[in-house]
Amino acid sequence: MPVIKVNTEGDNAWVDLRDRFESGDPTLIQAMGDGTVWELILLKGGMQSGKPSVGLRLDLPDGRVVVAETSWQAFLAAAGVLQAKISQSWTAI
C-alpha cells in the first residue's frame, strides 16, 4: 500500500523542485490551475481485504493520466490531520 505523507507546514515544502520548475524541466508537469481535473473515486471493495479504497485521477495537460489509490482509512487519516491543523489555526486567530 502507498504511503501518504502529510505535511501541515507545506509552504516551501518542495524546495527540491524549485530549480526544476524554474528551468522548465520537461519531466516535471504542473497539474494546477484552470483546466486541471482531479477525480476522486470510492471503490467499495478496492482493497484485497474487501475494505473500501479511494482512487485519484489527474489528467495532465500533455494528455497523460496519473492514477493513484490508497485505502479509505489512510485517506481519512490524512484528511483528519489536515482538518485538525486547519481547525487549530482558525481557533488561534
C-alpha positions in Angstrom: 0.0 0.0 0.0 1.3 3.5 -0.8 2.5 5.8 2.0 0.7 9.1 2.4 3.0 11.8 3.8 1.1 14.7 5.4 2.9 18.0 5.9 0.8 20.6 7.7 3.5 23.2 7.1 3.5 22.9 3.3 4.7 26.3 2.3 8.1 25.9 0.6 7.8 22.1 1.2 9.1 21.0 -2.1 12.3 23.1 -2.4 13.9 20.2 -4.3 11.5 21.0 -7.2 12.2 24.8 -7.3 15.1 24.6 -9.8 13.2 22.1 -11.9 10.2 24.5 -12.1 12.4 27.5 -13.0 14.4 25.6 -15.6 11.3 24.3 -17.4 12.3 20.7 -16.7 10.1 18.7 -19.1 9.8 15.8 -16.6 8.0 18.0 -14.1 4.4 18.6 -15.0 2.3 21.1 -13.1 -1.2 19.8 -12.8 -2.6 23.0 -11.3 -4.8 25.9 -12.3 -7.6 26.3 -14.8 -8.4 23.2 -16.8 -6.9 20.8 -14.3 -9.2 18.0 -13.4 -8.8 15.9 -10.2 -11.2 13.0 -9.9 -11.7 11.1 -6.7 -13.5 7.8 -6.7 -14.6 5.4 -4.0 -14.0 1.8 -4.7 -16.3 -0.1 -2.3 -14.3 -3.3 -2.3 -11.0 -1.9 -3.6 -8.6 -3.5 -1.0 -7.7 -7.1 -1.1 -9.4 -7.3 2.3 -12.6 -6.2 0.7 -12.5 -2.8 2.5 -13.0 0.4 0.5 -10.3 2.4 -1.2 -10.0 5.8 -2.8 -8.7 6.4 -6.3 -7.3 9.7 -7.5 -7.0 10.5 -11.2 -5.1 13.6 -12.5 -5.5 14.4 -16.2 -2.3 16.2 -17.1 -2.0 19.0 -19.6 0.0 16.8 -22.0 -2.6 14.1 -22.2 -1.0 11.7 -19.7 -3.0 10.5 -16.8 -1.8 9.7 -13.3 -3.8 7.3 -11.2 -3.1 6.6 -7.5 -5.0 4.5 -5.0 -5.0 4.2 -1.2 -7.2 2.8 1.4 -10.2 4.8 2.6 -8.8 4.5 6.1 -5.5 6.0 5.1 -7.2 8.8 3.1 -9.4 9.7 6.0 -6.5 9.7 8.5 -4.5 12.1 6.2 -7.6 14.3 5.8 -8.1 14.3 9.5 -4.6 15.5 10.2 -5.1 18.4 7.8 -8.5 19.2 9.2 -7.1 19.3 12.8 -4.3 21.7 11.6 -6.8 24.0 9.9 -9.1 23.9 12.9 -6.2 24.7 15.2 -5.1 27.5 13.0 -8.6 29.1 12.9 -9.0 29.0 16.6 -5.7 30.7 17.1 -6.7 33.7 15.1 
